Amino acid sequence: MVKKKKPVQQKQMLKVYVIVAALLIVSAIAAKSRQISTPGLPSPSLKDLAARHEIALGNFAILNHLDDKPYTDILSSQFNFALADNTPNWYFTDGGLHPSRTTYNYKQMDEVMAFAEAHGMPVEAHHYVWGEAKWLPDWLKDGNFTKPELMDILRDHIMNVGSNYRGRIAQWTVVNEAFTRAQHLYDLNDWWADNTKGLDYIDQSFIWARQADPSSKLILNDFNNESINDTSNAMYDYLKGALARGVPIDGIGMQMHLDGGHPPFKDEVISNMKRFADLGLEVYVTEFDVNMNDVKADAKDKNRIQENIYYEMMRACIESKVCHSFAFLGITDDETWYKHIGLKDPRPLMFDERYRPKPAFYGVRTALEQE
C-alpha cells in the first residue's frame, strides 16, 4: 500500500518545484544573455564616419526589437536616425494605424517615436500612401467608394497622421512604389492608381502632406530606381513635371533592395543620383539591403561579394555629393523582410543572427573611412 504524502510535505515539495523552475528560467535568460550580447565595434562609429561626408545613416526601429538590448545598442550607437517602416502604414499589425474610416490607432507608432526621441534620433516614416493591397484595411478595399470619396479618405488620412506627428518627423516617404507598380514590375499592382484611375493622387498626396506638416521633408519613394532604366526614367519625367506644377516634393527615395547576383554599377548610380539632384531634389537611400539568396557561392564567397556591394553603393552615395542619407532596412539577418516572402537564405544585412558584424559592415566602414 502506497502512503499518501502529508499536506505539509506536499507544500514543501511544491515550493521546491517553484524554486527550481524559477532558477531554470533565470539560468536560461542568463545563458541567452551570455550567448547574444552587444558586440564590441570599432571606433569611430559608422554615423561619426558618415558625418565627415555630411551623410546621415539610418536603420529600422522594429517595434518588437525595442526591448532587445543588442539591437537597440547598435541602432542608437551606429546610426543617426530611426526608420519607422511598418507602423505608419494603414494596416499592418494589431489592427493597424487606421482601423476604421473615422478612427486612428497611434499606439504602435507612438512606441517607435518614444524610443527614437529618448535616444535623440530623428525619424524617417514609411509611408503615407502605398498601393500594396494587403497592407490596406478591409473597410477601405471593400467600401466601393467613388474616386471623390477615396480622395477625401486619402486627404483625411494624411492630414490626421501628419498633424498628429507635426514637427516630429524629419522626413516622410509620402508615396511609395507608384512607378514600379504602374509598370506591373513583378506583377505588382497599385491599389490607389487602380481605384482612382491614374496617378494624379500623387500630386495631391504631397500637397496634403505639406499642409499637414510643413517642417517635414517629403520624399517620392520606389525600388528599381537606383540605375537609369524605365522605372527611374518614369520617375524623372513625373518629378520634372510635378516640380514645374509647384508640387512640394523635396527628394527622391531609392529603396535599393539589391540582388547580390546583379548589383548596379557604381558610376551609373552616381549619374542617376546627380540627374535627380539637378532637378533640385535631395537623394535618399531609404531601405538598403543585399539579397544573397540566389547567389551561387559558398558562405565565404557570398560574404565577400556582399561586402563589395555594400562598399560600392556607399561609395556611390559619397562620390555623388548629392546623397543626403543612407538607411538600412534592419540590423541582423534574423529579422529581414525577405524571410516573410519565403526566401530561405537571403542574409541581406550587416550583422548575422547573433549580432556579429559581417564583412558587409566592414565594407561600409572602409567606404566611409576614405575621402
MARDOMAR-775395 format. One record per residue (C-alpha): x, y, z. Coordinates in Angstrom, 1 decimal. Last residue first. Example, Ala and Ser with C-alpha at 12.3 -4.5 7.8 and 13.67 -1.06 7.14 Angstrom:
<atoms>
@xx=13.7 yy=-1.1 zz=7.1
@xx=12.3 yy=-4.5 zz=7.8
</atoms>
This chain:
<atoms>
@xx=37.8 yy=60.6 zz=-48.7
@xx=38.0 yy=57.1 zz=-47.4
@xx=36.9 yy=56.0 zz=-44.0
@xx=33.3 yy=55.8 zz=-45.1
@xx=33.9 yy=53.2 zz=-47.8
@xx=36.1 yy=51.2 zz=-45.4
@xx=33.4 yy=51.3 zz=-42.8
@xx=30.7 yy=50.2 zz=-45.2
@xx=32.8 yy=47.2 zz=-46.3
@xx=33.5 yy=46.5 zz=-42.7
@xx=29.8 yy=46.1 zz=-42.0
@xx=29.4 yy=44.0 zz=-45.2
@xx=32.2 yy=41.7 zz=-43.8
@xx=29.7 yy=40.6 zz=-41.1
@xx=29.3 yy=42.2 zz=-37.7
@xx=28.2 yy=39.6 zz=-35.1
@xx=24.7 yy=40.3 zz=-33.8
@xx=23.9 yy=36.6 zz=-33.3
@xx=21.6 yy=36.4 zz=-36.4
@xx=24.3 yy=37.9 zz=-38.5
@xx=25.1 yy=41.7 zz=-38.8
@xx=25.4 yy=43.9 zz=-41.9
@xx=22.2 yy=42.8 zz=-43.7
@xx=21.0 yy=40.6 zz=-46.6
@xx=21.4 yy=37.0 zz=-45.4
@xx=18.8 yy=35.9 zz=-48.1
@xx=18.9 yy=32.2 zz=-47.2
@xx=15.5 yy=30.6 zz=-47.4
@xx=13.4 yy=33.2 zz=-49.2
@xx=9.7 yy=32.7 zz=-48.4
@xx=8.3 yy=36.2 zz=-48.6
@xx=8.5 yy=36.7 zz=-44.8
@xx=12.2 yy=35.7 zz=-44.8
@xx=12.9 yy=38.6 zz=-47.2
@xx=11.6 yy=41.1 zz=-44.6
@xx=14.9 yy=40.6 zz=-42.6
@xx=14.6 yy=39.9 zz=-38.9
@xx=17.3 yy=37.3 zz=-38.5
@xx=19.8 yy=38.8 zz=-40.9
@xx=20.6 yy=41.4 zz=-38.3
@xx=20.3 yy=45.2 zz=-38.4
@xx=17.3 yy=46.1 zz=-40.5
@xx=16.2 yy=48.0 zz=-43.5
@xx=19.3 yy=50.1 zz=-44.0
@xx=19.3 yy=53.9 zz=-44.4
@xx=21.6 yy=56.2 zz=-46.4
@xx=21.2 yy=60.0 zz=-46.2
@xx=21.6 yy=63.1 zz=-48.3
@xx=23.2 yy=61.7 zz=-51.5
@xx=24.1 yy=64.7 zz=-53.6
@xx=28.0 yy=64.6 zz=-53.5
@xx=27.8 yy=61.7 zz=-55.9
@xx=31.1 yy=60.3 zz=-54.5
@xx=29.6 yy=59.6 zz=-51.1
@xx=26.4 yy=57.9 zz=-52.2
@xx=28.3 yy=55.9 zz=-54.8
@xx=30.9 yy=55.0 zz=-52.3
@xx=28.2 yy=53.6 zz=-50.0
@xx=26.9 yy=51.6 zz=-53.0
@xx=30.4 yy=50.2 zz=-53.8
@xx=31.2 yy=49.2 zz=-50.3
@xx=27.9 yy=47.4 zz=-49.7
@xx=28.3 yy=45.7 zz=-53.0
@xx=31.9 yy=44.7 zz=-52.1
@xx=30.9 yy=43.3 zz=-48.8
@xx=28.1 yy=41.3 zz=-50.4
@xx=30.5 yy=39.6 zz=-52.8
@xx=33.0 yy=38.8 zz=-50.0
@xx=30.2 yy=37.4 zz=-47.7
@xx=28.9 yy=35.3 zz=-50.6
@xx=32.4 yy=34.0 zz=-51.2
@xx=32.7 yy=32.9 zz=-47.5
@xx=29.3 yy=31.3 zz=-47.5
@xx=29.8 yy=29.2 zz=-50.6
@xx=28.7 yy=30.5 zz=-54.0
@xx=25.7 yy=30.5 zz=-56.3
@xx=23.9 yy=33.8 zz=-55.5
@xx=20.2 yy=33.2 zz=-55.4
@xx=19.5 yy=34.0 zz=-51.7
@xx=22.2 yy=36.8 zz=-51.5
@xx=19.7 yy=39.7 zz=-51.1
@xx=21.5 yy=43.0 zz=-50.5
@xx=19.9 yy=45.6 zz=-48.2
@xx=19.1 yy=49.3 zz=-48.3
@xx=15.7 yy=50.7 zz=-47.4
@xx=15.8 yy=54.6 zz=-47.9
@xx=18.7 yy=55.8 zz=-49.9
@xx=17.8 yy=59.5 zz=-50.1
@xx=18.5 yy=62.0 zz=-52.8
@xx=17.7 yy=65.7 zz=-52.4
@xx=15.9 yy=67.3 zz=-55.3
@xx=16.7 yy=70.5 zz=-57.2
@xx=16.1 yy=68.9 zz=-60.7
@xx=19.9 yy=68.6 zz=-61.0
@xx=19.7 yy=66.4 zz=-57.9
@xx=17.7 yy=63.9 zz=-59.9
@xx=20.4 yy=63.9 zz=-62.6
@xx=23.1 yy=63.5 zz=-60.0
@xx=21.6 yy=60.4 zz=-58.4
@xx=21.4 yy=58.7 zz=-61.8
@xx=25.0 yy=59.5 zz=-62.7
@xx=26.2 yy=58.2 zz=-59.3
@xx=24.1 yy=55.0 zz=-59.7
@xx=25.6 yy=54.5 zz=-63.2
@xx=29.1 yy=55.0 zz=-61.8
@xx=28.6 yy=52.4 zz=-59.1
@xx=27.3 yy=49.7 zz=-61.4
@xx=24.1 yy=48.0 zz=-60.3
@xx=24.2 yy=44.7 zz=-58.5
@xx=23.1 yy=41.5 zz=-60.3
@xx=23.9 yy=38.4 zz=-58.2
@xx=23.6 yy=40.2 zz=-54.9
@xx=20.1 yy=41.4 zz=-55.8
@xx=19.6 yy=44.8 zz=-54.4
@xx=16.8 yy=46.3 zz=-52.3
@xx=17.9 yy=49.8 zz=-53.0
@xx=14.9 yy=51.8 zz=-51.7
@xx=15.8 yy=54.9 zz=-53.7
@xx=13.9 yy=57.8 zz=-52.3
@xx=13.6 yy=61.0 zz=-54.3
@xx=13.5 yy=64.4 zz=-52.6
@xx=11.8 yy=67.6 zz=-51.5
@xx=8.4 yy=67.3 zz=-53.3
@xx=6.1 yy=70.2 zz=-52.9
@xx=4.1 yy=70.1 zz=-56.2
@xx=4.6 yy=73.5 zz=-57.8
@xx=3.5 yy=72.4 zz=-61.3
@xx=7.1 yy=72.7 zz=-62.6
@xx=8.1 yy=70.4 zz=-59.7
@xx=5.4 yy=67.9 zz=-60.8
@xx=6.6 yy=68.0 zz=-64.4
@xx=10.2 yy=67.3 zz=-63.6
@xx=9.2 yy=64.8 zz=-61.0
@xx=7.0 yy=62.8 zz=-63.4
@xx=9.7 yy=62.6 zz=-66.1
@xx=12.3 yy=61.6 zz=-63.6
@xx=10.0 yy=58.9 zz=-62.0
@xx=9.3 yy=57.4 zz=-65.5
@xx=13.0 yy=57.5 zz=-66.2
@xx=13.8 yy=55.8 zz=-62.9
@xx=11.4 yy=53.0 zz=-63.6
@xx=12.3 yy=52.5 zz=-67.3
@xx=16.1 yy=52.4 zz=-66.6
@xx=18.9 yy=54.6 zz=-65.3
@xx=20.0 yy=52.8 zz=-62.1
@xx=18.9 yy=53.3 zz=-58.5
@xx=15.3 yy=53.3 zz=-59.5
@xx=14.4 yy=49.6 zz=-59.1
@xx=12.6 yy=50.5 zz=-55.9
@xx=10.4 yy=53.4 zz=-55.1
@xx=10.0 yy=56.5 zz=-52.9
@xx=8.8 yy=60.1 zz=-53.5
@xx=10.0 yy=62.0 zz=-50.5
@xx=8.7 yy=64.9 zz=-48.4
@xx=11.0 yy=66.6 zz=-45.8
@xx=9.0 yy=67.5 zz=-42.7
@xx=8.6 yy=71.1 zz=-41.5
@xx=5.3 yy=72.0 zz=-43.2
@xx=3.5 yy=69.1 zz=-41.5
@xx=-0.2 yy=68.5 zz=-42.5
@xx=-0.2 yy=71.2 zz=-45.3
@xx=3.0 yy=69.7 zz=-46.8
@xx=1.5 yy=66.2 zz=-46.7
@xx=-1.7 yy=67.5 zz=-48.3
@xx=0.2 yy=68.9 zz=-51.3
@xx=2.3 yy=65.7 zz=-51.5
@xx=-0.8 yy=63.5 zz=-51.5
@xx=-2.5 yy=65.7 zz=-54.1
@xx=0.3 yy=65.3 zz=-56.6
@xx=0.4 yy=61.5 zz=-56.1
@xx=-3.3 yy=61.1 zz=-56.4
@xx=-3.0 yy=62.2 zz=-60.1
@xx=-1.5 yy=58.7 zz=-60.8
@xx=-4.5 yy=57.2 zz=-62.6
@xx=-8.0 yy=55.7 zz=-62.2
@xx=-8.6 yy=56.4 zz=-58.5
@xx=-9.2 yy=52.7 zz=-57.8
@xx=-6.4 yy=51.2 zz=-59.9
@xx=-4.0 yy=54.0 zz=-59.1
@xx=-4.6 yy=53.6 zz=-55.3
@xx=-4.4 yy=49.8 zz=-55.5
@xx=-1.0 yy=49.9 zz=-57.3
@xx=-0.4 yy=46.5 zz=-58.8
@xx=2.7 yy=44.2 zz=-58.7
@xx=3.2 yy=41.5 zz=-61.3
@xx=7.0 yy=41.5 zz=-60.6
@xx=7.0 yy=45.0 zz=-62.2
@xx=3.5 yy=46.0 zz=-63.1
@xx=4.7 yy=49.2 zz=-64.8
@xx=2.3 yy=51.2 zz=-62.7
@xx=3.5 yy=49.2 zz=-59.7
@xx=7.2 yy=50.1 zz=-60.4
@xx=6.0 yy=53.7 zz=-60.7
@xx=3.8 yy=54.1 zz=-57.6
@xx=6.2 yy=52.3 zz=-55.3
@xx=5.7 yy=54.5 zz=-52.2
@xx=4.1 yy=57.9 zz=-51.9
@xx=4.8 yy=60.3 zz=-49.0
@xx=8.1 yy=58.9 zz=-47.8
@xx=8.2 yy=61.2 zz=-44.8
@xx=11.2 yy=63.0 zz=-43.4
@xx=12.2 yy=64.5 zz=-40.1
@xx=9.1 yy=63.5 zz=-38.3
@xx=8.4 yy=65.3 zz=-35.0
@xx=7.2 yy=68.8 zz=-36.2
@xx=3.6 yy=67.5 zz=-36.8
@xx=3.2 yy=64.0 zz=-35.5
@xx=-0.6 yy=64.1 zz=-35.1
@xx=-0.9 yy=66.6 zz=-38.0
@xx=0.7 yy=64.2 zz=-40.4
@xx=-1.5 yy=61.3 zz=-39.3
@xx=-4.7 yy=63.3 zz=-39.4
@xx=-3.9 yy=65.3 zz=-42.6
@xx=-2.6 yy=62.3 zz=-44.5
@xx=-5.6 yy=60.1 zz=-43.6
@xx=-8.2 yy=62.7 zz=-44.2
@xx=-6.7 yy=63.5 zz=-47.6
@xx=-6.8 yy=59.9 zz=-48.5
@xx=-10.4 yy=59.4 zz=-47.4
@xx=-11.4 yy=62.5 zz=-49.3
@xx=-9.6 yy=61.2 zz=-52.4
@xx=-11.3 yy=57.9 zz=-52.0
@xx=-14.7 yy=59.6 zz=-51.8
@xx=-14.0 yy=61.6 zz=-54.9
@xx=-13.0 yy=58.4 zz=-56.7
@xx=-16.1 yy=56.6 zz=-55.6
@xx=-16.0 yy=54.2 zz=-52.7
@xx=-17.0 yy=50.5 zz=-53.1
@xx=-16.1 yy=50.0 zz=-49.4
@xx=-14.4 yy=46.6 zz=-49.6
@xx=-10.9 yy=47.9 zz=-50.0
@xx=-11.2 yy=50.7 zz=-47.4
@xx=-13.1 yy=48.7 zz=-44.8
@xx=-10.8 yy=45.8 zz=-45.5
@xx=-7.7 yy=47.7 zz=-44.3
@xx=-4.7 yy=48.3 zz=-46.6
@xx=-1.5 yy=46.4 zz=-46.1
@xx=-2.5 yy=43.5 zz=-48.3
@xx=-3.4 yy=45.9 zz=-51.1
@xx=0.2 yy=47.3 zz=-51.7
@xx=-0.6 yy=50.7 zz=-53.1
@xx=1.4 yy=52.7 zz=-50.5
@xx=0.5 yy=56.1 zz=-49.2
@xx=1.7 yy=57.9 zz=-46.1
@xx=4.7 yy=55.6 zz=-45.8
@xx=7.4 yy=55.0 zz=-44.3
@xx=8.5 yy=57.5 zz=-41.6
@xx=12.0 yy=58.8 zz=-41.2
@xx=12.6 yy=59.7 zz=-37.6
@xx=15.2 yy=61.9 zz=-35.8
@xx=17.2 yy=60.1 zz=-33.1
@xx=17.9 yy=61.7 zz=-29.7
@xx=17.7 yy=58.4 zz=-27.9
@xx=14.5 yy=59.1 zz=-26.0
@xx=13.1 yy=60.7 zz=-29.2
@xx=13.6 yy=57.5 zz=-31.1
@xx=12.2 yy=55.2 zz=-28.4
@xx=9.1 yy=57.4 zz=-27.9
@xx=8.5 yy=57.7 zz=-31.6
@xx=8.6 yy=53.9 zz=-32.0
@xx=6.2 yy=53.5 zz=-29.2
@xx=3.9 yy=56.2 zz=-30.5
@xx=3.7 yy=54.4 zz=-33.9
@xx=2.5 yy=51.3 zz=-32.1
@xx=-0.2 yy=53.2 zz=-30.1
@xx=-1.4 yy=55.6 zz=-32.8
@xx=-4.7 yy=54.0 zz=-33.6
@xx=-6.9 yy=56.1 zz=-35.8
@xx=-10.7 yy=56.2 zz=-36.1
@xx=-13.2 yy=57.6 zz=-38.7
@xx=-12.8 yy=55.3 zz=-41.6
@xx=-11.9 yy=52.3 zz=-39.5
@xx=-8.7 yy=50.6 zz=-38.3
@xx=-6.3 yy=53.4 zz=-39.5
@xx=-2.9 yy=52.7 zz=-37.8
@xx=-3.3 yy=49.0 zz=-38.0
@xx=-5.5 yy=46.5 zz=-36.2
@xx=-2.6 yy=45.0 zz=-34.2
@xx=-0.3 yy=44.7 zz=-37.2
@xx=0.0 yy=46.3 zz=-40.7
@xx=-2.9 yy=48.3 zz=-41.8
@xx=-2.7 yy=52.0 zz=-42.8
@xx=1.1 yy=52.0 zz=-42.7
@xx=2.8 yy=54.3 zz=-40.3
@xx=3.8 yy=51.3 zz=-38.0
@xx=5.8 yy=49.4 zz=-40.6
@xx=8.8 yy=51.4 zz=-41.5
@xx=9.5 yy=53.8 zz=-38.7
@xx=13.1 yy=54.3 zz=-39.6
@xx=15.4 yy=55.7 zz=-36.9
@xx=18.1 yy=58.3 zz=-37.3
@xx=21.8 yy=58.9 zz=-36.7
@xx=23.0 yy=55.3 zz=-36.8
@xx=25.9 yy=53.4 zz=-35.1
@xx=25.3 yy=53.9 zz=-31.4
@xx=21.5 yy=54.1 zz=-31.3
@xx=20.8 yy=51.1 zz=-33.6
@xx=23.7 yy=49.0 zz=-32.2
@xx=22.6 yy=49.4 zz=-28.6
@xx=18.9 yy=49.0 zz=-29.6
@xx=19.5 yy=45.6 zz=-31.3
@xx=21.9 yy=44.3 zz=-28.6
@xx=19.4 yy=45.4 zz=-25.9
@xx=16.2 yy=43.8 zz=-27.4
@xx=13.4 yy=45.8 zz=-25.8
@xx=12.9 yy=47.9 zz=-29.0
@xx=13.0 yy=44.7 zz=-31.0
@xx=9.3 yy=44.1 zz=-31.4
@xx=8.8 yy=47.6 zz=-32.8
@xx=11.5 yy=47.4 zz=-35.4
@xx=13.4 yy=50.7 zz=-35.4
@xx=14.9 yy=50.2 zz=-38.9
@xx=18.2 yy=51.9 zz=-39.6
@xx=19.5 yy=55.3 zz=-40.5
@xx=22.8 yy=57.0 zz=-41.5
@xx=23.2 yy=60.7 zz=-42.2
@xx=25.6 yy=61.9 zz=-44.8
@xx=27.7 yy=65.1 zz=-44.5
@xx=30.8 yy=63.2 zz=-45.7
@xx=32.6 yy=63.6 zz=-42.3
@xx=29.2 yy=62.7 zz=-40.7
@xx=29.4 yy=59.3 zz=-42.3
@xx=32.4 yy=58.4 zz=-40.1
@xx=30.6 yy=59.5 zz=-37.0
@xx=27.5 yy=57.5 zz=-38.1
@xx=29.6 yy=54.4 zz=-38.6
@xx=31.1 yy=54.7 zz=-35.2
@xx=34.7 yy=55.9 zz=-34.5
@xx=35.6 yy=53.5 zz=-33.2
@xx=35.4 yy=49.7 zz=-33.7
@xx=32.5 yy=47.6 zz=-32.5
@xx=32.4 yy=45.3 zz=-29.5
@xx=29.3 yy=43.2 zz=-29.9
@xx=26.2 yy=43.6 zz=-27.8
@xx=25.3 yy=40.3 zz=-26.3
@xx=23.8 yy=37.1 zz=-27.5
@xx=25.2 yy=34.0 zz=-25.9
@xx=25.7 yy=35.4 zz=-22.4
@xx=22.3 yy=37.0 zz=-22.4
@xx=20.8 yy=33.7 zz=-23.6
@xx=22.6 yy=31.9 zz=-20.8
@xx=21.3 yy=34.5 zz=-18.3
@xx=17.7 yy=34.1 zz=-19.5
@xx=18.0 yy=30.3 zz=-19.4
@xx=19.5 yy=30.4 zz=-15.9
@xx=16.8 yy=32.7 zz=-14.7
@xx=14.2 yy=30.4 zz=-16.1
@xx=15.9 yy=27.3 zz=-14.6
@xx=16.2 yy=29.1 zz=-11.2
@xx=12.5 yy=29.9 zz=-11.3
@xx=11.6 yy=26.3 zz=-12.1
@xx=13.8 yy=25.0 zz=-9.3
@xx=12.2 yy=27.5 zz=-6.8
@xx=8.7 yy=26.6 zz=-7.9
@xx=9.4 yy=22.8 zz=-7.7
@xx=11.0 yy=23.2 zz=-4.2
@xx=7.9 yy=25.2 zz=-3.0
@xx=5.7 yy=22.5 zz=-4.3
@xx=7.7 yy=19.9 zz=-2.5
@xx=7.3 yy=21.8 zz=0.8
@xx=3.6 yy=22.2 zz=0.2
@xx=3.2 yy=18.5 zz=-0.5
@xx=5.2 yy=17.6 zz=2.6
@xx=3.0 yy=19.8 zz=4.8
@xx=-0.1 yy=18.2 zz=3.2
@xx=1.1 yy=14.7 zz=4.2
@xx=2.1 yy=12.4 zz=1.3
@xx=-0.1 yy=9.4 zz=0.8
@xx=1.3 yy=6.0 zz=1.7
@xx=1.4 yy=3.5 zz=-1.0
@xx=0.0 yy=0.0 zz=0.0
</atoms>
